[in-house]
């Protein structure tokens, strides 16, 4: 009987000799690497410590679209970089005529518009449990934007006879008095795909020689915005 038991034990087939091995993914919302696109809108706010050009704050804004890369370092720390295109419009409350006689020219509407493209780097602090999701975070970053195009757009109502136009719209392009690039800092508070952002532009938009010669004030530097990450 003992011999039969030994033979039967040795004759059994081994179905699994090795332990199963699971390789953790390296790409995902809360894994080591992740890339996603986003859209955003920012509105400008008053700067109490600097005298600036008056603008119509509700109509002045920046629309943006970008791609963001995140590199996870630890469970609570990450870093990354963005590339972003922005379209900015400052709707001016008063007539802006840097090369004209202000006493003679009165515009009915006045705006400075420009498009930029540039990179951003950031450091991210994560909070709480996330699983495979973005979760809660705070970003501290810096950016630089290069000017792609610029326009000064204004409209004037004119007194005319019935056979002429009553409104004239003028667009001046590639403005020589704007700097070719500007830079600043960002602070972001995020939860999943929703981000509240605060932006401060350190550098000037107007060239210093133009500002000194014509006495032009700087445009508002602070903005507050909302970004939506295009991910789940």
C-alpha positions in Angstrom: 0.0 0.0 0.0 2.8 2.4 0.8 4.5 1.7 -2.5 1.2 2.5 -4.4 0.9 5.8 -2.5 4.4 6.8 -3.5 3.9 5.9 -7.1 0.6 7.9 -7.3 2.2 11.0 -5.6 5.1 11.0 -8.1 2.8 10.6 -11.1 0.8 13.8 -10.3 1.1 16.5 -13.0 2.5 19.9 -11.9 0.1 22.6 -13.1 2.0 25.7 -12.0 5.7 25.7 -11.0 6.3 29.4 -10.8 4.6 32.2 -8.9 2.6 34.7 -11.2 4.4 38.0 -11.9 2.5 41.3 -12.2 4.3 44.3 -13.8 2.9 47.6 -12.6 2.1 50.0 -15.5 4.3 53.0 -15.9 1.8 55.2 -17.7 -1.5 56.4 -16.2 -3.2 59.1 -14.1 -1.3 58.2 -11.0 1.6 56.2 -12.4 5.1 57.4 -13.1 4.4 59.1 -16.5 1.2 60.8 -17.7 0.3 63.3 -20.5 -3.0 65.0 -21.0 -4.4 68.0 -22.8 -6.4 70.8 -21.1 -8.3 74.0 -21.9 -8.6 77.1 -19.7 -9.9 80.6 -19.3 -8.4 83.4 -17.2 -9.7 86.8 -16.2 -7.6 89.7 -15.0 -7.7 91.3 -11.6 -6.8 94.6 -10.1 -3.2 95.2 -8.9 -3.3 97.5 -5.9 0.4 98.2 -5.8 0.9 99.4 -9.4 -0.9 102.0 -11.5 -2.0 100.4 -14.7 -4.1 101.0 -17.8 -7.8 100.8 -17.1 -9.5 97.8 -18.7 -13.0 96.3 -18.8 -12.3 93.4 -16.5 -15.3 91.3 -17.5 -14.4 91.5 -21.2 -10.6 91.1 -20.8 -9.6 87.4 -20.8 -7.2 84.7 -21.9 -8.3 81.5 -23.6 -5.7 78.7 -23.6 -5.1 75.1 -24.8 -2.2 73.0 -23.9 -0.5 69.6 -23.2 0.8 68.8 -19.7 3.3 66.1 -18.8 3.6 64.8 -15.3 6.5 62.7 -13.8 5.7 61.0 -10.5 8.6 61.1 -8.0 6.9 59.8 -4.8 3.3 59.3 -3.7 3.2 63.0 -2.6 5.6 64.7 -5.0 5.7 65.1 -8.8 7.1 67.4 -11.4 6.3 68.2 -15.0 6.1 70.6 -17.9 3.5 72.1 -20.2 3.4 73.5 -23.7 0.5 76.0 -24.2 -1.0 78.3 -26.8 -2.9 81.3 -25.4 -5.1 84.0 -27.0 -5.3 87.1 -24.8 -7.5 90.2 -25.2 -7.3 93.3 -23.1 -10.5 95.4 -23.6 -9.5 98.9 -22.7 -11.7 101.2 -20.7 -10.1 104.4 -22.1 -8.7 105.3 -25.5 -5.3 103.8 -26.2 -3.4 105.9 -28.8 0.4 105.6 -28.2 1.3 107.3 -31.5 -1.6 109.7 -31.9 -2.8 112.9 -30.4 -5.2 111.6 -27.6 -7.0 114.9 -27.5 -8.0 114.5 -31.2 -8.7 110.7 -31.4 -11.7 109.2 -29.5 -12.4 105.5 -30.0 -15.8 103.9 -29.2 -14.2 100.5 -28.4 -10.5 99.7 -28.0 -8.6 96.4 -27.4 -5.2 94.9 -27.6 -5.1 91.3 -28.6 -2.2 88.9 -29.0 -1.4 85.2 -29.3 1.5 83.4 -27.5 3.1 80.0 -27.4 5.4 78.8 -24.6 6.5 76.2 -22.1 5.9 76.0 -18.3 7.6 73.9 -15.6 6.0 73.0 -12.3 6.4 71.2 -9.0 3.4 69.3 -7.7 2.4 68.4 -4.1 -0.2 65.6 -3.9 -2.7 65.1 -1.0 -4.8 62.2 0.1 -5.5 58.9 -1.4 -6.0 58.8 -5.1 -5.8 55.3 -6.5 -5.3 55.6 -10.3 -6.6 59.2 -10.5 -5.1 62.7 -10.4 -6.6 63.4 -7.0 -5.9 66.6 -5.0 -2.8 68.7 -5.7 -1.1 72.0 -5.5 1.3 73.2 -8.4 4.0 75.9 -8.1 5.3 76.8 -11.6 7.0 79.3 -13.8 6.4 80.0 -17.5 7.6 82.0 -20.5 5.5 83.0 -23.5 6.6 84.0 -26.9 4.6 86.4 -29.0 3.1 84.9 -32.2 0.9 87.8 -33.3 -0.4 91.1 -31.9 -3.2 93.5 -32.8 -4.6 96.8 -31.7 -8.3 96.9 -32.7 -10.5 99.9 -32.3 -13.9 101.1 -33.6 -15.1 104.6 -34.3 -18.7 105.8 -34.9 -18.6 108.4 -37.7 -21.2 111.0 -38.8 -22.0 110.2 -42.4 -24.7 110.5 -44.9 -27.0 107.5 -45.6 -24.8 106.2 -48.4 -21.7 105.7 -46.2 -20.8 103.4 -43.3 -21.6 104.6 -39.8 -18.8 102.6 -38.1 -15.1 102.2 -38.9 -13.1 99.3 -37.6 -9.3 99.6 -37.6 -6.8 96.7 -37.0 -3.1 97.5 -36.5 -1.1 94.3 -36.6 2.4 93.2 -35.4 2.7 95.9 -32.8 6.3 97.2 -32.4 5.7 98.5 -28.9 5.1 95.0 -27.4 7.9 92.8 -26.1 8.6 89.6 -28.0 8.2 87.5 -24.9 7.1 87.7 -21.3 7.4 85.5 -18.2 5.8 84.9 -14.8 4.8 82.5 -12.1 1.7 80.3 -11.5 0.0 78.7 -8.5 -2.6 76.0 -9.1 -5.1 74.2 -6.9 -6.5 71.0 -8.5 -9.0 68.3 -7.8 -9.1 65.6 -10.5 -9.6 67.4 -13.8 -10.6 70.8 -12.4 -8.0 73.4 -11.6 -8.1 76.9 -10.1 -5.1 78.9 -11.2 -3.5 82.2 -10.2 -1.0 83.9 -12.6 1.4 86.8 -12.0 3.3 88.2 -15.0 6.7 89.5 -13.8 7.9 91.1 -17.0 6.4 94.0 -18.9 4.3 93.7 -22.0 5.2 97.2 -23.3 8.8 98.0 -24.3 10.6 100.2 -21.8 11.7 102.8 -24.3 8.1 103.3 -25.5 6.8 103.5 -21.9 9.4 106.1 -21.0 8.9 108.1 -24.1 5.1 108.2 -24.2 4.3 107.6 -20.5 2.2 104.5 -21.2 1.1 102.5 -18.2 1.5 98.7 -18.0 -1.4 96.3 -18.5 -2.7 94.3 -15.5 -0.4 91.5 -14.4 -2.7 89.4 -12.1 -5.2 86.8 -13.5 -7.4 84.1 -12.0 -8.6 81.2 -14.1 -10.2 77.8 -14.4 -8.6 74.9 -16.3 -10.3 71.6 -17.2 -8.1 68.6 -17.9 -9.3 66.5 -20.8 -9.1 63.3 -18.9 -11.4 61.2 -16.7 
